[in-house]
Amino acid sequence: MTTLKITKKHHKHFNNPFPSTPASLPLIQGNLLFNSPTVPSHQQFSIGKDFQLSWSSNNGGSLSIYHQSQPKRAIWSTIPGQAFVSAALAETEVEESRGSFVVKDRKLHLVCHHQTIQDIRVIDQFDHSLEAQDQDSPSGFLDLDQKTDSKGTQFPMVLVTGWVFNMRRKKKHSQKYGTLENAQFEGKGPSTCARYWVLFEQKNSNQIGFQVKLGQPNFEFRTKASPAASGRYKGFRRRLGQFQKRRLRWFWSSARPRGEENERFYGFGEQFSHMDFKGKRVPILVQEQGIGRGDQPITFAANLISYRAGGDWSTTYAPSPFYMTSKMRSLYLEGYDFSIFDLTKQDRVQIQILGNSVEGRILHGTSPSELIECFTETIGRPPKLPDWIISGAVVGMQGGTDSVRHIWNELKTYNAPISAFWLQDWVGQRETFVGSQLWWNWEVDSTRYMGWQQLNKDLSAQHIKVMTYCNPCLAPCHEKPNRRRNLFEEAKKLDILVKDKLGEPYMVPNTAFDVGMLDLTHPDTASWFKQILQEMVDDGVRGWMADFGEGLPVDATLYSGEDPISAHNKYPELWAQINREFVEEWKANRVGKEEEDPEEALVFFMRAGFRDSPKWGMLFWEGDQMVSWQTHDGIKSAVVGLLSSGISGYAFNHSDIGGYCAVNLPFINYRRSEELLLRWMELNAFTTVFRTHEGNKPSCNSQFYSNDRTLSHFARFAKIYKAWKFYRIQLVQVAAQKGLPVCRHLFLQYPDDEHVHSLSYHQFLVGTEILVVPVLDKGKNNVKAYFPTGESCTWQHIWTGKQFRKQGVEATVEAPIGCPAVFVKSGSIVGETFLKNLKDLKVL
């Protein structure tokens, strides 16, 4: 149970540049006791037809779940004699500053760290007496009446019930047997307990669903306490009574089998600093990734100027409460409550949830690919991308109609394959103290882009699309001279903006101006915004960046009335859903018109997300990396984000070529160098989409159009990107069918190779047939390539033809600018076709 304090830090300047780690509840450990008259010593319980739950009273009692196909390999288990459900009541503060959020636990009132098992019960299809037998069962939680009538439910289910409590044992030996019979407790102070229910049910042949519910806490007082103590406890009880309507914070623990201390943990959405999270506490909260994220000196400067703006290793736009391990165990949470995955102990995983109930699934699979397929079967998979977006380069630039035509003509002389021009400044720009910023009023600026419709037509005639930009926020634009509509005022009048506690539009600070956010829970919002998208598409636009989505204030008031803490994590999914629905509706309206232009199709890409975003989003990009070589927020982090998100279901992802965030301060300068730009081109030529970005300060950055060298390099790698289009089409199809990413960490293909688990940004696979070892350090002209064990193949260097036959070895490979270390499987159809295409394009 948690009381929340919301603290705004938007306008706090001159902050601590080295903020401390947010205070949080520690890993909780307690004892497990069981009622021996009702809980047998050892028993097996069937869960559906494919799973089995095993109970053993040895060493204090434990539970394990197995798949029938592998009866000796537990996919989930508890630690013998230790509680696996716990609860705490705490005061929690959420600090918010311009899209960054910090959750702190301030005061802990009580912890129910011990647990009893009163009963383990099998529920079959005809068990209608359960609710009558368990009258304390929370109404509407288990929905057992509905389940017994449901054709989709797979019986039997298993229900574990008992209590969590905080009474201390008087005699140490009583826990030894793990039974309640001999347990004695001290009579000092208040004892607190709460009922819990854990339901296991088979969802499909490879998934076990679990539901955990905590009842309201009960407070009891011992009569032997002194009058003074009794008064204190009565006061304590009054304070606790204030929290009765709040939510318990509960903890869910599972064990790692002995002998598997080296188990690695992957996933958790799009993460930028680490691939393996063993030994870390991973918070699952959508937010700005931060500026620097620990890289110095930029993180120092960002934190000093704006409260915690630097972020840290855990801050991300698109987290997911999901993991898989090197031992093929996997679990994810449903719902949207804030959670923390504590992986700091060798023998357990503890998940902390801000709420009094949770649902999730335990997955079974024998390989990483099977687990990804199993995971995405439930959360959803992206649709097949339009052919045009993966055919050539997406040119990201700004400047207006004349600038676009000028760059287009230059690119023609270099014979660069172009898919689209992405023009984020289509809405016009204004000057603020930050610099040039977009008008957040989603209509074309007819002054900046004169002849907008004709520009779309001219590019389309050459099979080049136009892409634009929007986000779910609106800025007041009464000062904009050439506007046709004032979308902020329209949304305000329609009452579809997020509100503050006073019922007024919530004005959210964003750099130099404040904005209103669309209330995506309002039934009128979607149709209104789709009409805006329709006007954009009617002009000829065929794609757009659907930016933001990570900044819903946690004290906002929504039309739906739902808790804004949970709605915060859900908001980017709702934002993706509106965009995707528009795409599907537009597609449906074109039925029978495909012959007019078979290449016509829409696509949008976004950065914010949560667990189910792969279902709604079409394409993702990694947000705003620094224009640097650094680890946590530079080019290296772009590779980590690409691979970690791929494990988490984000099959189509990419980054801005060259990075985005430049800084031009008196003593701190981050400017995109030409070398960094060229190396980033080499990297992104082997991702799903090859797209440039001028960055937040174009004049400070080297651009693809800066000179002959940059233009030649850009054209060369656009051709290299085109050369494996045939394989990219295959991988896009596989992703839509199975959820497997285009770009893959070597763990997905070689899970038994121990060295592979030590790799992070160092190298990656494109599908299974291409191995990429990018240069990610300034001034470096060679790399160490590792050739994994696990299958008998020879890797062929695409530039020299040299073959590497030995497995499990590293080799130093020359990689001058223009010839990154890329390998194909010798003799494979994909490898041979790729090499032929490179020759045909006069690259090789």
Secondary structure by P-SEA (a helix, b strand, c coil): cbbbbbbbccccccccccccccccccbbbbbbbbccccccccccccccccbbbbbbcccccbbbbbccccccccccccccccccbbbbbbbbbbbbcccbbbbbbccccccccbbbbcbbbbbcccccccccccccccccccaaaaaaacccccccbbbbbbbcccccccccccccccccccbbbbcccbbbbbbbbbbbbbccccbbbbbbbbccbbbbbbccccaaaaaaaaaaaaaaaaacccccbbbbbbbcccccccccccccccccccccccccccccccccccccccccaaaaaaaaaccccccccccccbbbcccccccccccccccccbbbbbcccccbbbbbbccccbbbbbbbbccaaaaaaaaaaaccccccccccccccccccccccaaaaaaaaaaaaaacccccbbbbcccccccccccccccccccccccccccaaaaaaaaaaaacbbbbbcccccccccccccccccaaaaaaaaaccccccccccccccccccbbbbbbcccccaaaaaaaaaaaaaaaaccccccccccccccccccccccccaaaaaaaaaaaaaaaaaaaaaaaaaaacccccccccbbbbbbbccccccccccccccccccccccccccccaaaaaaaaaaaaaacccccccccccccccccccccccccaaaaaaaaaaacccccccccccccccccccccccaaaaaaaaaaaaaaaaaaaaaaaaaaaaacccccccccccccccccccccccccccccccccbbbbccccccccbbbbbbbcccbbbbbccccccccccccbbbbbbbcccccccccccccaaaaaaaaaaaaaccc
